Amino acid sequence: MDAAQSSANRERPQLDPVFVFWLVALFVITGLGALPLFFYRIDLSKLTFSSPIPVLVGIGIEITAYAPTLAALLVVAVVPGGGGIGRLLRPVARWRIGLSWYLLALLGPSVLFIVGDLVRVGLGLALPPHWLVIPGAAAIAFLLGALIAGSFGEEVGWRGLGQPRLQARYGALWAAIAVGAVWSTWHLWPALAPGGLNSTTWSDVGLTFVRLVATSIVYAWIYNGTQGSLLIVMLAHAGHNLAVRFVPAADSVQHGDPVVATLYVVAAIAVVLATRSLWLRPLPRWSQDLSANVSPQIADG
């Protein structure tokens, strides 16, 4: 009995300490970045592109935006077994990917948003004033910063560290769901800032979890399908942020809306069904090496 129990314990996947330290560092860095908002009592719900804010508040907001990547860089450099910064960032330069992946990453979200508007037409739901919007100069400047923060500032953490380390132990699907849950929880930090609860409802919270967990599954498919190209995932993240600005939804662009969230769920279900049970198998141990190619079988089905 003892031998059997010992064997079962050896076969059971152990939690990755690097991932645990990254998780802790993620929320500590985010909390430190948000502190100036409390110190200056800045009402987050009233901030606009042109709002004058103290320098420390601006720096703090930038720190929170880059917290996933900052935490990943810190942990892989300090924690034993982290692999180092060079290994973590190497997939960012993996660009020799088929053109179809680039098109999917950059244009896919906009197509999805337009399909969402067509669904609204069919259901008789409210539509945005304009289907396509060209942002002004100030909004474009903000958008460029948001694209960098959303792509490099986040994805080095989500798909660069979290996804490959978890899927080596639990399989790609469960890893994507876990990363999506962390992503959703982190994404809601503004609700805890001054004025944040005034612009956040329980519906927003639910939609955030539904949309980001589904998006995490899609991004995991892209990541594995491109043999670990973090660049393509970053472009997909940027593509979503571009779609939010150029193809506005009828409701809040901060948390999305039910139609867009549902379409992301449909996309997630489609890629899981198309690639079948390979999602559920733990990937080889070498997939923990962040510089190694992740098994392409998930995309090939």
ABEGO torsion letter per residue (X at the ends): XAAAAAAAAAABBBBBAAAAAAAAAAAAAAAAAAAAAAAAGBBAAABBAABBBBAAAAAAAAAAAAAAAAAAAAAAAABBGAGEAAAAAAAAABABBBAAAAAAAAAAAAAAAAAAAAAAAAAGBBBBABABBBBBAAAAAAAAAAAAAAAAAAAAAAAAAAAAAAAAAAEAAAAAAAAAAAAAAAAAAAAABBGAAAABBAAAAAAAAAAAAAAAAAAAAAAAAAGGBAAAAAAAAAAAAAAAAABBBABBAAAEBAAAAAAAAAAAAAAAAAAEAAAABBBBAAAABAABBBBAAAAAX
